[in-house]
Amino acid sequence: MPNNRTEKAGSQHHKNKGNGYVFPLLVCFLAGFLTLALLLVLGSLIVSATDSQTVLTVTSWGILLISAGVVGLLCGKAFRQERAVMGLICGVLFCLFLALGNLLFYHHPFTVLLLVKYVAVIVVTEGTALIAKPVKKSKRRH
């Protein structure tokens, strides 16, 4: 029969486990958006120097997929056991944030090409999460 102390410890463990998902997700998204912002600055320099529509398209796709790869890589390293599920969740959430930015700043309608970009982001995020080697937790000596 469990006493009050073990019940409290069990509920505290469950509460801490739920909070353990939030911080790694925030780190994954912040790193992804920081990568996106830095690569957009570099990409704008490249596109302004060449002034070509083909270079603009290739650069924007590359920047988007590299940023999705960073999110997936960090997600795969952060979540050891749930890499497949959390990689998919990270990819979908990253797409939702990108879609929200599209609606807020550009007001472009959703087209088939935009849908293909979002599917590619999800696939790259999931793929890099699955191939990432998870970080092993160090064993602390007491």
C-alpha positions in Angstrom: 0.0 0.0 0.0 1.6 3.3 -1.1 2.0 5.9 1.5 1.5 9.7 1.0 5.2 10.2 0.3 5.4 7.7 -2.6 2.2 9.1 -4.2 3.6 12.6 -4.0 6.9 11.5 -5.5 5.1 9.7 -8.3 3.0 12.7 -9.2 6.1 14.9 -9.1 7.9 12.6 -11.5 5.0 12.6 -13.9 4.8 16.4 -13.7 8.6 16.8 -14.4 8.5 14.3 -17.3 5.8 16.5 -19.0 7.9 19.6 -18.5 10.9 17.8 -20.0 9.5 18.1 -23.5 9.0 21.8 -23.5 12.5 23.1 -23.1 14.1 20.8 -25.8 11.3 21.8 -28.2 12.0 25.5 -27.6 15.7 25.0 -28.2 15.0 23.1 -31.4 12.7 25.8 -32.7 14.9 28.7 -31.6 18.0 27.2 -33.3 15.9 26.5 -36.5 14.6 30.0 -36.7 18.0 31.5 -35.9 19.5 29.4 -38.7 16.7 30.5 -41.0 17.3 34.2 -40.2 21.1 34.0 -40.6 20.8 32.1 -43.9 18.2 34.5 -45.2 20.6 37.4 -44.6 23.3 35.5 -46.5 20.9 34.4 -49.2 19.7 38.0 -49.7 23.3 39.0 -50.4 23.7 36.2 -53.0 20.4 37.0 -54.7 21.1 40.8 -54.8 24.5 40.1 -56.4 23.1 37.8 -59.1 19.5 39.2 -59.6 18.2 35.9 -61.1 14.9 34.2 -60.5 16.5 30.8 -60.6 19.0 31.7 -58.0 16.3 33.1 -55.8 14.2 29.9 -56.1 17.1 27.6 -55.4 18.4 29.7 -52.5 15.0 29.9 -50.8 14.5 26.2 -51.1 18.0 25.5 -49.8 17.6 27.9 -46.8 14.2 26.4 -45.9 15.4 22.8 -46.0 18.7 23.5 -44.2 16.7 25.2 -41.4 14.3 22.2 -41.3 17.3 19.9 -41.1 18.7 21.8 -38.1 15.3 21.5 -36.3 15.2 17.8 -37.1 18.8 17.1 -36.1 18.4 18.8 -32.7 15.1 17.1 -32.2 16.6 13.7 -32.9 19.4 14.4 -30.5 17.1 15.7 -27.7 14.6 12.9 -27.7 16.3 9.6 -27.6 13.4 7.2 -27.5 10.7 9.2 -29.4 12.8 10.4 -32.3 10.3 9.4 -35.0 7.2 10.9 -33.3 9.0 14.0 -32.0 10.6 14.6 -35.4 7.2 14.5 -37.0 5.8 16.8 -34.4 8.7 19.2 -34.8 8.3 19.3 -38.5 4.5 20.0 -38.4 5.0 22.7 -35.7 7.8 24.3 -37.8 5.5 24.3 -40.8 2.7 25.9 -38.7 5.0 28.7 -37.6 6.2 29.2 -41.2 2.5 29.3 -42.4 1.7 31.8 -39.6 4.6 34.0 -40.7 3.4 33.7 -44.3 -0.1 34.9 -43.3 1.1 37.7 -41.0 3.8 39.2 -43.2 3.3 38.3 -46.8 -0.5 37.6 -47.2 0.2 35.2 -50.1 -2.4 32.6 -50.7 -1.7 29.0 -50.1 -0.7 27.4 -53.4 0.4 23.9 -54.4 4.0 25.0 -54.4 3.7 26.2 -50.9 2.1 22.9 -49.9 5.0 21.0 -51.5 7.5 23.2 -49.6 5.7 22.4 -46.3 5.7 18.7 -47.1 9.4 18.9 -47.9 10.1 20.6 -44.6 8.3 17.8 -42.7 10.1 15.1 -44.6 13.5 16.7 -44.0 12.8 17.3 -40.4 11.6 13.7 -39.9 14.5 12.3 -41.9 17.2 14.2 -40.0 15.6 13.4 -36.7 15.7 9.7 -37.5 19.3 9.7 -38.7 20.6 11.8 -35.8 22.5 10.0 -33.2 20.9 10.8 -29.8 23.0 12.3 -27.1 23.7 9.8 -24.4 22.9 10.9 -20.9 25.9 11.0 -18.7 25.9 8.8 -15.6 26.4 11.0 -12.5 28.3 9.6 -9.6 26.8 10.3 -6.2 
